[in-house]
Amino acid sequence: MKRLSLVLLLQIMAVIAFGQINLTGVVKGDGETLAGASVVIEKSFYGVSTKANGSFELKNLKPGDYTLLVSFIGFEPQKIDLQLSASKNIAVDLKPNVIMTDEVLISATRAGNKTPVAYSNVSSDEIAKRNMGQDIPFLLNLTPSFVTTSDAGAGVGYTNFRVRGTDLNRINVSVNGIPLNDAESHGTWFVDQPDMASSLENVQIQRGVGTSTNGAAAFGASINLQTNSLNKEAYGSYKTAAGTFNTFKNTVSAGTGLINDHFTFDVRLSKVTSDGFIDRASSDLKSYFISGGYYSENTILKVNVFSGYEETYQAWYGVPSVRLNNDMAGMQQYADHWLMTQEEVDHMMASDNRTYNYYTYENQVDHYVQDHYQLHFSHKFNPHLNLNASLHYTYGNGYYENYKADEDLADYLLPNIEIGDEVIETTDLINRKWLDNDFYGFTYSLNYNNNNSDFTLGGGYNVYDGRHYGNVIWAQYLGEADFNHEWYRGTGLKKDFNVYAKYNWQVAEKLNLFADLQYRRIDYTIEGIDDDLRNLDQDHDFNFFNPKLGIFYQVADNQDLYLSFAVANREPNRTAFVDYPEGNEPPVHETLHDWELGYNYASSKFSLGANFYFMNYKDQLVVTGQINDVGSAIMVNVDKSYRTGIELQAGVQIATDFQWNGNTTLSINKIKDFTEYVDNWDTWGQDAFDLGTTDLAFSPNVIANSQFVYTPGEHFSISFVSQYVGDQYIDNTSSDDRMLDAYFVNHLKADYTFKTNLFDEISLHFMANNLFDVEYETNAWVYPYLLGNERYKMDGYYPQAGVHFMFGIDFTF
């Protein structure tokens, strides 16, 4: 029996060996060999880069038909159809582009295929297939360690996301290398630029510290958005979609193509509206994108102008857990403990348990307009040296409107009102809190590359000038105060300078060393008074050195290993500075030491990737329950905390027309020696609880994504998508009473494309989200307190929509 088994095994091995063939070749550009050219088999996981002599080898292929995609920056890509029945050697000669292409504009801040960091690229085709009106975070949520949430419950309006459990305020976001994060809050609100996805060429997500870029420090990830690149042919399109919750999306775009071999002009107009899943959580969103460019063989001069308008009804409060659980006694307790008025509690009791919205005032809206102006210049001095430089200016202006009942006049710098013998000290009122800001500066990079090394010297200087102020636009008792009475005004002036040098050196045929050194200086001045009338005057200066080192080793043509270490330093945001108690020491900057160890394998039918990370924090800012002298929660530096885990990615070409892709993150996220502070309403003080080692909030131990794609024909595809997110604590106490339950949701997506005599292409789209109508929440907040020696809580959870649908049709001509 053993002998028979051995014979069968040898026969199988012989058949396998006989059936495997190799494809070798050399890639040249205009007759010269190209090192680092990309050679990829279409509709597979398999691709390699050419060696120093321009050669490549694709091993262990099965006989059959293949399409080879060969590309290199500065040359026209080539698509080569091959029929392989035996090993073959080919020669590829790419033709130089008669004009420069846009890839060089963002190359300085992007990771390349031999950069030793964990990253994912999302192409414009992938984005377009998912773009049915939802915000950008929902279009990226299949990438590893990525978790999204939506205030309105269906992905339109205010959205947020976390990467490796790290919140959006600690994630660097840039557009064409220009910072998009708000310089003071560090946050990014994609709702300010609705349907930007329709103007994106690609997105790169670098997890962990990543490589140096411009703007805020990356403490969990950096996201680099590249807007539309050169389209040489004239085009036009109209895309429309409609779905549940009265959601509508309309996008019109057009481009001239390349005029006189040098000039191009593109424009897009978009409008997205939705009632939202949550009561009254409506969105009215508009945007435009205009781009004009001059292209020559060695120079690009490009202007981008884009703007967004958003007005969203506020759904920021969330749904209390007592409302979610239909706990009538718990809801009444909100009135008994003076957390709400009896009228507000009656409204909560009468609302649906999953769509309840605390706000009822008809104009409880957030209203904001943001305009962006970018000027990009790129020049190639010779085949090895090019310069990129960009000027930018962003203007933002908007407010959110609030109805307030029974407010103290003194809190708004309004005098008491005497009517006869009666002295009025409180009033119902409507206020608007405004933000008006300018953000401007420049970025640059000088890039040199040859056959075995790449060097970049880059950086930028940016200035943020923000005005924060509030007006009372109506009051039941306003006295002699002017309409639009201003009760507070504060400013923030922030100057941010950085310079970095990156060097990637191929020391041997399969070995690359990487170094990336950045110096960053921040000067930040805050002046004026806050909305609670506290004085804000303060100055802060920071000098950061952020080194990054790594090694990349190519085990085989289809296998590689990398190891990197990076340091990131991050200054506290405006809220952390203005909320800390007067007279106390202000918060200090945070520091992250990030280790990344990765392995990747790819063949024509299978791919596998594994990335181990250890992110060790010093003085990370977290919420502990401590408050300042007016009762506002403050961020506190904790000495030691960390995140560690492994990210696994895999793909299988199950059949010619059937593919599976998936990723899983398994992690541990801890704070050491954590102390919780809880308001004690009996003593008007705070009680401290030493909890030892606890879990970091909103950091699930398991995140997993799966996607099956079936393409029975060239023009039709159907995808089944699954997402699993494990339990998440909503504060840093590891209390099971304050947790988001794990959820598992599934979505179905179908696309069909055909041509007609009138249109170049018509595409039909269908999307069924949360296919099995799962009830789940993706975000929450909590406020605990002690009363009568008992512990209670006030909280808000953010339910997501049950099963809902979108239908779309695109006309391209």
Protein Blocks (a to p, Z undefined) as FASTA:
>chain_A
ZZmmmmmmmmmmmmmmmmpccddddddeehiacehiacddehiabdcdddfkopacdehi
aedddddddddehiacdddddddfbdcdddddddddfbdcfklmmmmmpccfkbccdddd
ddfklmmmmmgoiafklmmmmpghiacddfkonopajddddeehiafklcccdeehiafb
dfklopacfklmghklmmcfbdcddehjbpadehjddfkbccddddddddfbdcdddddd
ddehhiacddddddebjehhlaccdddddddddebjbghiacdddddddddddddfkbcc
dddddddddddddfklopafklmnopaklmmmmmmnopacfklmmmmmmpcfklgcfblb
fklccddddddddddddddfbfkbccdddddddddddddddddehiafklnopacddehj
bccfbdcddddddddddddddddddddddfkbccdddddddddddddddddfbdfbloja
cehiafbdcddddddddddddddddfbfkbccdddddddddddddedjdfkopafbdcdd
dddddddddddddfblkbccddddddddddddfklmmmpcghiacddddddddddddddd
ddfkbccdddddddddehiacdehiacfkopacddddfbdcdddddddddddfbfkbccd
ddddddddddehiacddddfklopacdddebjaddehiafbdcdddddddfbfkbccddd
ddddddddfbfnopaklccddddddddddddddddfkbmbdcdddddehklopacdfbdc
dddddeehiacddddddddddddddddddddZZ
